[in-house]
Amino acid sequence: MSTQKSSAKPAKITTQTVVDMKSKGEKISMLTAYDFTMAQIIDQAGIEIILVGDSASNVMAGHETTVPMTLEHMIYHTSCVVRGVDRALVIADLPFMSYQVTTKEALISSGRMMKEAGAHAVKMEGGKYIVDTVKRIVDAGIPVMGHLGLTPQSIYKFGTYKVRATEDDEADELIRDAKLLEEAGCFSLVLEKIPAHLAEKVTAELSIPTIGIGAGPSCDGQVLVLHDMLGLNKEFNPRFLRRYADLNSVMTDAVQSYIKDVKNKDFPNKDEQYGE
């Protein structure tokens, strides 16, 4: 029997793959990425879904909110990510005001994200007021992931990043919205910063997978911002965040070592130069 490893590429993750994972009880892993190198690393590590989030506004551009991101920004970041990916499903956020005005504009934005950036699906925030928009985009052949709970694009409406749907009325509305989005054709749904018991109920009542962030362990999958879970960002410390590395310290030490070697004329050495 041959012991040689197969050179075949792993099967691509599709929207149907993640729906099937829910039915099999297999948890779904999802992380954000915004550039070629990071996307390549986490794709090769085996992540199922890469979200090109409008959180690029915060971690890449230094803005306080996600609101400043434009469609052109998101197309650029998504195209960079797509070029680094062989296996993962790449989902791109539609940024603020690229889909809220009219369903026609939303369809055009989604089409550009697919054609120009190469995204495999788009993600939209909101409940019942985007249902018609979701239907039109899905009818055009573009997969849509929904997003309920804390919706960062609406930060100026709510004025806070606190946990959402803690009261019965808002919780009931979230459940209704989740079912409406499923009926409209969403293949999956992000639940952000809501009580764990509510996320468990929504997950049980939907046939499509839920992806949680600050929504407890009962969701069908989990997502974190890559920069946060790698410890690149030390200032952001929400309760739901688990840091799997401290790359801020690693990079700081590396840069300081480089500076020291340059100052002491230890870099470059004879093996790091040409002509001898």
MODALIN-V798521 format. One record per residue. RES is the residue in one letter. PHI is phi in whole degrees, 0 to 359 (* if undefined). Layout:
# MODALIN-V798521
res & phi
RES & PHI
RES & PHI
This chain:
# MODALIN-V798521
res & phi
M & *
S & 288
T & 254
Q & 291
K & 284
S & 289
S & 267
A & 293
K & 288
P & 295
A & 298
K & 291
I & 277
T & 239
T & 299
Q & 291
T & 303
V & 288
V & 295
D & 295
M & 298
K & 298
S & 296
K & 270
G & 76
E & 266
K & 292
I & 252
S & 258
M & 215
L & 224
T & 274
A & 204
Y & 224
D & 214
F & 300
T & 295
M & 296
A & 298
Q & 298
I & 296
I & 285
D & 294
Q & 292
A & 285
G & 110
I & 298
E & 277
I & 233
I & 248
L & 261
V & 275
G & 276
D & 288
S & 296
A & 305
S & 302
N & 275
V & 275
M & 256
A & 256
G & 82
H & 281
E & 284
T & 232
T & 273
V & 302
P & 293
M & 297
T & 253
L & 298
E & 297
H & 302
M & 291
I & 297
Y & 299
H & 298
T & 295
S & 297
C & 297
V & 295
V & 303
R & 293
G & 262
V & 246
D & 253
R & 240
A & 293
L & 279
V & 257
I & 246
A & 247
D & 293
L & 276
P & 285
F & 308
M & 69
S & 259
Y & 214
Q & 275
V & 283
T & 219
T & 294
K & 296
E & 297
A & 297
L & 294
I & 297
S & 299
S & 295
G & 297
R & 296
M & 296
M & 281
K & 285
E & 273
A & 260
G & 85
A & 299
H & 267
A & 194
V & 237
K & 238
M & 227
E & 268
G & 123
G & 250
K & 299
Y & 286
I & 253
V & 301
D & 298
T & 295
V & 301
K & 301
R & 293
I & 293
V & 296
D & 298
A & 277
G & 95
I & 252
P & 292
V & 233
M & 257
G & 271
H & 205
L & 232
G & 96
L & 288
T & 243
P & 302
Q & 294
S & 258
I & 302
Y & 285
K & 283
F & 271
G & 75
T & 200
Y & 259
K & 291
V & 301
R & 262
A & 60
T & 276
E & 266
D & 300
D & 298
E & 290
A & 296
D & 297
E & 296
L & 296
I & 296
R & 297
D & 298
A & 300
K & 291
L & 295
L & 293
E & 296
E & 296
A & 287
G & 120
C & 301
F & 269
S & 197
L & 211
V & 275
L & 243
E & 248
K & 51
I & 233
P & 303
A & 300
H & 293
L & 289
A & 299
E & 297
K & 294
V & 299
T & 300
A & 290
E & 269
L & 254
S & 269
I & 267
P & 288
T & 254
I & 242
G & 260
I & 218
G & 70
A & 230
G & 84
P & 273
S & 275
C & 296
D & 288
G & 203
Q & 225
V & 224
L & 223
V & 284
L & 305
H & 298
D & 285
M & 288
L & 273
G & 74
L & 285
N & 252
K & 267
E & 276
F & 266
N & 226
P & 290
R & 300
F & 280
L & 276
R & 249
R & 271
Y & 262
A & 200
D & 235
L & 289
N & 300
S & 291
V & 300
M & 291
T & 300
D & 298
A & 295
V & 295
Q & 294
S & 294
Y & 299
I & 302
K & 299
D & 294
V & 294
K & 298
N & 272
K & 62
D & 272
F & 230
P & 276
N & 266
K & 296
D & 282
E & 247
Q & 222
Y & 247
G & 101
E & 233
